[in-house]
Amino acid sequence: MSLPKRATIYFDAEIHRALRLKAAATDRSVSDMVNDAVKIALSEDAEDIASFDEREREKSVNSETVVRSLKRRGKI
């Protein structure tokens, strides 16, 4: 594991207070909580990118075509 890097982050005062209270209640540091939240966000981004990659070759259909098809088939 690499050594931690230092960064300065500015939080809204109410968010910072909530973080400090949660950190105290869960016996964790604010830094650990922020690191975990960022890891989750990056993981979600990676999942989104994978989904886009999987669907890259799918045929694109515009909304007008879909609406016309629905109307033609009596669905709307």
N, C-alpha and C positions, 0 to 999 in steps of 0.2 A: 504494500500500500504506500502511495506517495505521501509526502509531508503535506499537511494542510496549508492552504494559501489564505492570506488575509485579504478581506475586501470590506469596504465601507458601504453599508446599505442604510438608506434613510427610510424609516417607516412613518406612516401617519401615527400621531401620538396615541390614538385609541388602539390601533393595531399593535403597537409596541407594548402597551399596557397589557393587552390580552395575551400576547406572546409571553411576557414575563410571568403573568399569573399562571398560565398553563404550564410553563417550564417549572415553576415552583411546585405546582400541584402534581406533576408527573415525575419530578426529580430528574429532569433533563435540562440541558442547556438550550438557550435560544438558538445557538449555532447549530446544535444537533437537529432541532426541529426544522430550521430553515433548510439545512442540507437535505433532510428527508423529503421535505415538500418539493424542493427543486428536482431531486431524483425522480419523484413520482411524476412531475410535470414533463421531464425529459423522456421518461419511459412512455408516457402517453403520446408524446410527439413521435417517438420511434414506432409505436403501433400504428399511428396515422400514416406515417410515411410508408410502412410496409403494406397497408391497405391500398394506398394509392398505387404503389408499384404492382400489386396483384391485379388491379383493375385497369392498368394502363392500356392494355390491348382491347378492352371492351369497346364495342361500337358506341359512339356518342349519338344521343337522340335529343333534339331540342324540344322545349316545352310546347311549342306550337304544333309540332307533329303529334305529340301525345294527346293534346286537347282535341285536335281534328279527328284522330283515331277513336277517341272515346265518344265524341259526338256522332261519328259515322256508325258506330256500333250500338248507339242508343243508350250509352252508359251515363250521359249527361244531357 
